[in-house]
Structures are given as structure tokens and as C-alpha cells.
Amino acid sequence: MAPRRPAELYRAPFPLYTVRLHPRRPLAITAGGGGAAKTGIRNGVHFLQLEQIGGKFSASLLHSHDTETRATMTMALADDIIAAGQDASCHILRFSLRAPEPAAGHSGSREKGPRKRKGPSPVGQDETQNQTSEVTVESLHSVRTDFSPDALQKAVRFNADCSLLVTGGADGFLRLWEFPSMKKTLEFKAHDGEIEDIALGPDNKVVTAGRDFQCCVWQQDQLVMGLCWNENLPGIPDKAYRYQACRFGAVEDNAGALRLYTVQVPHKRERRPPPCYLTKWDGKSFLPLLTRPCGTEVISCLSISDSGTFLGLGTVTGSVAIHIAFSLQRLYYVKEAHGIVVTDMAFVPESRHGRELLAGNEAALLSVAVDSRCKLHLLPSRRSLPVWLLLLLCAGLIVAAILLLQLAFPGFL
């Protein structure tokens, strides 16, 4: 059965580049921007309330945090702290949610006012801002994280206990920051060219994917090893592909275990496009476990569900796919779900609030793109027989086989 077309949850007045979902609250945070000086439309970080209304997954704007002329390209979330990559800097923001003030004359009422519109429009943006009393945002720090001529922070990650923040960008330097003081503890050249993505693994090992065809594992500033995804694929030249994304994911039903996933895309575009590849690695030894092609559309972003069961892939042509992590097989695919490049994706967390939002679906994925839209992709629960029914069927088959043998060979029993 073909997947349902994704629902449009929200439309921003500017291109969207990143999305994160709060692990404990039904809250999505999207951000982007571009062209504010020319269009007059403010760049911003938008906070969206997620909920089920009448059996339908919906999003409503709670607050728009103005970032002036700075477009947010990357973002990491640690509880109520946001690390936002804006141009050549990383801005640390703290947000808090509070109940809206009761309306005049209704101080004893606990009812909320009418729900706000699903999203802002350039014309009514000021009006929307005046209605958003539930969220407050304060700026804590701002540090420069890239020093190239065309400076741009391209990746940012917190470690597991949020004591460390790692950034990478166009100048190829990996920078480690003590958090929350934002004191720089380490800085070194990790790649000859841009750093595309960063993943933090066990023992604070850092994996970096660069445009120089390298994917490296670091312990502090020491190179532990370089990954080689095609070592068992001798027909693929070393510099035919480059690493586009890297992410660690949990292993379902194996607490404490990790897998690393990387995406490899063709370095050059050809008239007959070659496939992109998805590789699964052991999270400790960093040995490749499985590599599969994942289509000829160039992959732009990668996301992993909390349990490590599903992988989400977005493409430069706007398509979205969901793969199962165990076999890397594709379960869901919508061609050109967005009109242009998918810039980021995030799975709905597998928390209590997240399960309520899923409403019986096995997974839900949010995608954002340069077309300013945030869309919802639902993966229906795969039909499976209960264990008791399988046992009953097995018992029935055994009885049927015995009866057939008795008929064929009288006196068999």
C-alpha cells in the first residue's frame, strides 16, 4: 500500500533549515531565515505546540524568537537549552514555558483562550508575536565558531551529559567547548575543507564527516581511525563518493550498545546518477556491518529514532524516506514531499507525550525544507500476528500433518 501524502503541519515566512523535538514535552522547535535585510521578514526560531486534535496530529505556533538578520542553519537541543548555529557563531539560548496569563475578569478560570493560528504569515507576524506569552527566551552566550572567508557553522552537538559542546564548519576545524561556561577546551584542523556533520559516541569519541572524502574518529585531537565504507566494495573508487552525514543510534533490545550510521553521496553528478549508500557500523570497533544503496536521489540529511529502530533520509530533490535500521531496507518513501531540498528531519520522541502523539502509528517523522514547510510523515504500525495465534497455528499444522500421515499410512499411530 502506498504511503499517505505527508501532512503540512506548519509554514514559516522564511526557509527552514533545522528542526528539533523536545524529549519530554510535545514541543517542536524549527528555525531558519534568509534575506531579512531585503524582504523585511524577520529570521527566527519558532516554537510549535504538538498535539492530537480530533484524532489529527497538529501543530500551533507558541512563540517566535527574533534572530534579526541571522539565519539559524544548525541546532542542538539539551533539555531547555538551544545551541543555534547562526552564520559564523554559536548562540546559546535558554527557553522556558509558562502558563498564559488569565484574561481580565477571569482570574479564577483555568480555561485557556482560543488557540492561535497554525502558523505565521509575513503580514500578521507582529500580531502573532504579541499573542505568544507561553514561551520566554533569553540569550546566554555567543561564541565565534568558524573563521573561514565564507564562515559558516555547519554542525553542532552536545555530548550525552551535556557537559561538552562540539562545533564544526566551513574552515574544517573541530572545536570543543566546555558547557555551560562555553570555554573553548580544544581546537584542531580535522578536515581539509568543510565539516559536513558531527556525531558524538561513547567515551566522548567524536566522528566527523568532511567534504575531503574522509570520515574520522577522534579522541580529543588524536585520530583514532579513518573509516572506509567501501573496503568490501572494490569496484567503487575511493574518491567517487564523499561522506554526507553521520549519526549514532541505539540498538533495539540491546541496552548500552550503539551503531554508527553514515551516508555516502556521489562526489560528481553524472547524466546517469549512481546510487547513494547507507552504511551501518559497529559503535565500538567502527567496523562496517552492512552497506546498502538507498536510491539515486542525492541524500541531504539523516535522522535516527530514539530506539534506533528507524532511519529517516531527506534528499536534495525534496523526497523523504524511512528505513528500518536492522536491515537498512526502505519502509516508507514519498517522492518530492517538499518542493526543494530537505534540510533537516526529526522523529517524534518515544516518550509518554510522544506515544500519545503517535496515536497507534509506529513512528512519526517531521521534515523541514527550503520551501518553508514543516511536514509530518506517519509510519503505520506493521501488521503482525500475536504470539498466541502463531502457537495455535503451529499446533494446528502439527495435528494436520499427523492426520495426513495416518490416512496415508494406516497404523502409523
Secondary structure, 3 states (H helix, E strand, C coil): CCCCCCEEEEECCCCEEEEEECCCCCEEEEEECCCHHHHCCCEEEEEEEEEEECCEEEEEEEEEEEEECCCEEEEEEECCEEEEEECCEEEEEEEEECCCCCCCCCCCCCCCCCCCCCCCCCCCHHHHHHCCCCEEEEEEEEEECCCCCCCCEEEEEECCCCCEEEEEECCCEEEEEECCCCEEEEEEECCCCCEEEEEECHHHCEEEEECCCCEEEEECCEEEEECCCCCCCCCCCHHHEEEEEEEEEECCCCCCCEEEEEEEEECCCCCCCCCCEEEEEECCCCCEEEEEECCCCCEEEEEECCCCCEEEEEECCCCEEEEECCCCCEEEEECCCCCCCEEEEEECCCCHHHHHHHCCCCEEEEEEECCCEEEEEEECCCCCCCHHHHHHHHHHHHHHHHHHHHHHCCCCC
